[in-house]
């Protein structure tokens, strides 16, 4: 299953280095390089918060399945992640309920302006 990102949020994923045996490693002097498979749909940047790097994913469209991001670093194997941009199911929106059965009114004086 692809990593799902809501279209109304920016995601910050920790990047780690490790040896082939899984032992933690330290970053060298260069910054990792992110590459989005479709930068018009999904932005991919790097953020440094000493002493860690983070992959920042920024959705640029409302929906887009099957995107990918690759992160490379000199002398290390690349890391890849598959991403789907989806609508946030918890998004709260303002709705104007114009159903006459739900509308109330109050009396007012007739306006004096004739209109546009």
C-alpha positions as CSV (number, residue, x, y, z in Angstrom):
1,X,0.0,0.0,0.0
2,X,1.3,3.5,-0.9
3,X,1.8,6.1,1.8
4,X,-1.3,8.2,1.8
5,X,-1.1,12.0,2.2
6,X,-4.1,14.3,2.7
7,X,-4.2,17.1,0.2
8,X,-4.6,19.7,3.0
9,X,-1.4,18.8,5.0
10,X,2.4,18.9,4.6
11,X,4.1,15.8,5.8
12,X,7.5,15.7,7.5
13,X,9.2,12.3,7.5
14,X,12.4,11.6,9.4
15,X,15.4,10.4,7.3
16,X,17.8,8.0,8.9
17,X,21.1,6.4,7.8
18,X,22.0,2.9,8.6
19,X,24.5,0.2,7.7
20,X,23.7,-2.9,5.8
21,X,23.3,-4.7,9.2
22,X,20.8,-2.0,10.3
23,X,23.2,-0.2,12.7
24,X,22.5,3.6,12.9
25,X,24.9,5.8,10.9
26,X,25.8,9.5,10.9
27,X,25.1,11.9,8.1
28,X,28.1,13.2,6.3
29,X,28.7,16.8,5.3
30,X,26.3,16.8,2.3
31,X,22.5,17.2,2.2
32,X,20.3,14.3,0.9
33,X,18.7,15.0,-2.5
34,X,15.0,14.4,-2.9
35,X,13.4,13.8,-6.4
36,X,9.7,13.8,-6.9
37,X,8.5,11.6,-9.8
38,X,6.0,14.4,-10.5
39,X,7.0,17.7,-8.9
40,X,3.9,19.4,-10.3
41,X,1.7,17.2,-8.1
42,X,4.0,16.4,-5.1
43,X,6.8,18.7,-3.8
44,X,9.7,17.0,-2.1
45,X,12.3,19.0,-0.1
46,X,14.7,18.4,2.7
47,X,14.6,20.0,6.1
48,X,17.5,20.0,8.5
49,X,16.9,20.1,12.3
50,X,20.2,19.5,13.9
51,X,21.2,16.6,13.9
52,X,18.6,15.2,11.6
53,X,17.3,15.4,8.1
54,X,13.6,15.2,7.2
55,X,11.8,14.6,3.9
56,X,9.1,17.2,3.5
57,X,6.2,16.2,1.2
58,X,3.9,19.0,-0.1
59,X,0.8,18.0,-2.1
60,X,0.2,20.4,-5.0
61,X,-3.0,18.8,-6.4
62,X,-6.3,17.6,-4.9
63,X,-5.8,13.9,-5.8
64,X,-3.1,11.9,-7.5
65,X,-2.4,8.2,-7.0
66,X,0.8,6.4,-7.7
67,X,3.4,9.1,-7.2
68,X,6.9,8.4,-6.1
69,X,9.8,10.2,-4.3
70,X,13.4,9.1,-4.2
71,X,16.0,10.3,-1.7
72,X,19.7,9.9,-2.5
73,X,22.9,10.6,-0.7
74,X,26.4,10.3,-1.9
75,X,27.8,6.8,-1.2
76,X,24.5,5.3,0.0
77,X,21.7,3.4,-1.7
78,X,18.7,5.5,-2.5
79,X,15.4,5.3,-0.6
80,X,12.1,5.3,-2.4
81,X,8.5,5.9,-1.2
82,X,5.3,5.5,-3.2
83,X,2.7,8.1,-2.4
84,X,-1.0,8.7,-3.1
85,X,-2.5,12.2,-2.6
86,X,-6.1,11.9,-1.3
87,X,-8.8,14.2,0.1
88,X,-8.8,14.6,3.9
89,X,-11.9,12.6,5.1
90,X,-11.9,14.7,8.3
91,X,-11.9,18.1,6.4
92,X,-14.5,20.4,7.9
93,X,-16.2,22.8,5.4
94,X,-18.7,25.6,5.7
95,X,-22.0,24.6,4.1
96,X,-24.9,27.1,3.4
97,X,-28.1,25.3,4.0
98,X,-30.6,27.0,1.6
99,X,-33.3,24.4,2.0
100,X,-36.5,26.5,2.5
101,X,-37.6,24.0,5.2
102,X,-34.6,25.0,7.3
103,X,-34.5,28.8,6.6
104,X,-36.0,31.4,8.9
105,X,-36.6,35.1,8.3
106,X,-37.2,38.4,10.2
107,X,-39.1,41.4,9.2
108,X,-37.3,44.6,8.2
109,X,-38.2,48.0,6.7
110,X,-38.2,48.1,2.9
111,X,-34.8,49.5,1.7
112,X,-34.9,53.0,0.2
113,X,-32.3,52.3,-2.5
114,X,-33.8,51.3,-5.8
115,X,-31.1,48.8,-6.7
116,X,-28.1,48.7,-9.0
